[in-house]
Amino acid sequence: MTDTLLIIDDDIRLSDMLRQYLSGAGFQVEARLTGRAGVEAVTRPAPGGASYDAVILDIMLPDLDGLEVCRQIRAHGDVPILMLTARGEDTDRIVGLELGADDYLPKPFNPRELLARVRAILRRRRDPGGAASDTLRFGRLEIDGGSRSARIDGAARTLTSYQFDLLLAMARNPGRVLSRERLMDLTRGEELEAFDRSIDVHISRLRAVLEDEPAHPRRIITVRGAGYVFARVQDHA
């Protein structure tokens, strides 16, 4: 089955280049030049229109800010989002991840890297054997690798595909200190960029969703200068 991608970018030349490149890699690709058109394509598709497997979203758009587009798409559903950001704009990357983007890529970029990241997002989403259908329980927290869901007291918690993979990687190594580099290797399968702190943003999001008191976490603990540890004993059922 062919995966369908949506590009939301007002740069016509870049969109055409990406459409040709990604089509050549086996994807069906559509493009929208404005944020509003992109949101509508995802949230209100025409009869018989495409259901997208991933969205490539530029942060600089002529009408809606790319961050607002991300927020609206994420409010509608959990389609994976890869954001294109200006190099060096760390704030935009952090906010994008906090709003629910699965990954980001700074411009200018190599199309091969974009392709690799899109494939990684789709691979994580389908989880072909990567997350076994086991259920892990830590007090009130239940993590189901088969359905790719996390619940506290039976209530589902909303996580992006990448955030779930990060949670699962830590939960499968309870009590072990995992560095940022090791967490990146367990989730993306690629080396962490120098000074990249996206892991920290995802950890912050996980705490906001899973912790009773995010400022005083009991599930995901920071080990200063070393990384993070997922607590074996977190609370009582």
N, C-alpha and C positions, 0 to 999 in steps of 0.2 A: 504494500500500500504506500502510495506516495505522500510524503509529508508536505503540508502547505504552510508557507511562511508569508507573513505580512511585513513589508518594510514601510515605516512611516518616517519620511525624510523629504524635505523640500528641495534637496539638491538633486535635480533631475539627472545630471550626468552620473552621480554616484549611485543613485537608485537603479538606473539602467545598467550600469556596470555590475552591480551586485545581483540584479535579476538574471543577467546572462550567466554570471559565474555560478550562482547557486542553482540555476536551472540545469547547467551543465553537470552539476554534482548530484542531480537526481531529484531536486525539489521542485514543487510547483510554487511559483512566487508571484505575489501581487504587491502593488505599491500604492500608497496614498501620499499626497504631497502636503497635507495639512493635518494638524492634530485632531480637529473635529471630524474630518473624513475618516481618519484612522480609528477613532473611538467608535464611530457609527458602524464601520465595517466589522468591528469585533462584537459590539453590543447589540446591534440591530441589523444583522445581515439580511440581504434581500432574499426572497423565496428562492430556494435552490442555491443560495450563495455558499461561499466557502466557510468552513469551520477551521480556524487556524490552529496549527500545532505549536507555533511559536511566533513571537513578534520581535522585530528588530526596530528599536525606537530611538530616533535622534532626540537629543535633549533641546536643541535649538530649532524651534518651529515658528512659522510666521504668525500663527494665531494663538493657540493654546501652548503654554509652556510644556515641554516634554514631561516634566515632573507631574503636572496636572493630568496629562494624558495617561501616565502610568497609574496614577491614583484612581482615575475613572475606570480604566481597564481592570485593575485589580479588584475594585469594588464589584465588578460584574462577574468575575470568575478567576480561575487560577491558571490561565494560559501563560506559559513561560515568557518572560520579557528579558531581552538583552538590550541594554541601553548603550548608545553611542554618546560619549562625552568628550568635551575638549580636554586635551592633555593638560594635566596640572590642576584641573578643577576638582579637587578632592571633595569639596563641600557638595557639589552636585552628585558625585558618586555616592557619598554617604547617604544623602537624602533619598536618592533613587533606591538604594538598597533598603532603607527604612520603609519606603513606600511599597516595597514588595517586588522590586526588580530581582531577577535571579542572578544576573551577572552584568558586567559592564565592560566596555572596550573603548579605550581612549583613541581619538582621532589624532593624526592619521594612523591607519592600521593596515596590516597585511591581510588581504582577503582570505588567505589560507588559515590565518589565526581565527578570523571570524567564523569560517566554516567549521573549524575544530571546536569552537565554543558552542556553536549552534548544535552540533552533533552531541556534545557532552550534555547540554541541557536536555535534549530529547532522550538521550540514553538514561539520564538520571530519572526522567519522568516515567519512562517505561519500566525502568529497573529490571532488565532481563536477567534475573538471577542474582543481581547485586545485593538486593535487600531480600533476604529469605523471608518466607511467610511466617516467621516466628513472632511471638508477642512477648515483649519485655515489660515487666512490671516493677515499678519502684514506688512503693507506697500508693499514693493516690494517682500517680502518673502511669499511664499505659501507652506503650509505643508498639504499633502493629506494622511490621515490615511488609506484610502482604498487601494491606489496604493503603499503606503509606499514610497512616493517620496517627495523631497523638491526642490523647484524651486525659482529662483530669476529672476525677469523680464522674466518669462516664460522659462528660461534655467535651465535644470535639474542639480542638484548638486550631486556628488557621495558621498554616505555615506555607512558605513557598517551597518548591521542589528542592532547592538548594539548602534551605534551612532545615528541612526534614532530613536530608542526607547528613548534614552536619550533626544534628541531634542523634541520629542513629549511629553514626561513627563513634560518638562519645559514649553513648549508652552501651555499645558493645565492648567498651573498654573502661568499665566503671572502676574508679579508684586509681586510674593511671593518669599521670600528667602527660598531656598531649600538647606539643608545641604548635604554633601557627603553621609551621612548615609541614608538620605531620598531619594536621587536620586538612590542609590543602591537598596533600597527597592522597588522603583517604577519601576525599570527596571529588575534587576535580581531576585528580590524577596527573597534575602538572605542578611544576615548581612555583613557589610563591614569588611574586615580583618583589624586588627590593623595596622595603618600607611600605609594602601594601598592608593596609589595615582593614580590608574588607571583612576579614574574619571577625574582627572586634565588633563591627557593626552588626553582623549576623548574630553574634553571641548576645549582644545587647537586645536585639529583637527577640531572640529565643527567651531571654529572661523576662522581657515585658509580657510575653505570652504565657510562659509556664510558671513563673515564680509568684508566690503570694506577695512578696515584697521584693521587687526587682533591685532595689538599692541594697538589699541585704540577702543575696541569693543563697539558697540552701541546696539547689540542684546542680548548678554549674558554677564552680568556684574558680576564681582567678588565683594562679600561683605566680606571684610577681617575678618577672624575669624568666619564667619558664613556659607558661602557657595556661591551659585550663584543665580542670579535672571534673569529671562527672561523678557526683557523690553516690556511693553505694546505698547509704541510708539517708533518705531525704525527709521523710515525714511518716506519719502513721496512717495506714489505710482507715 
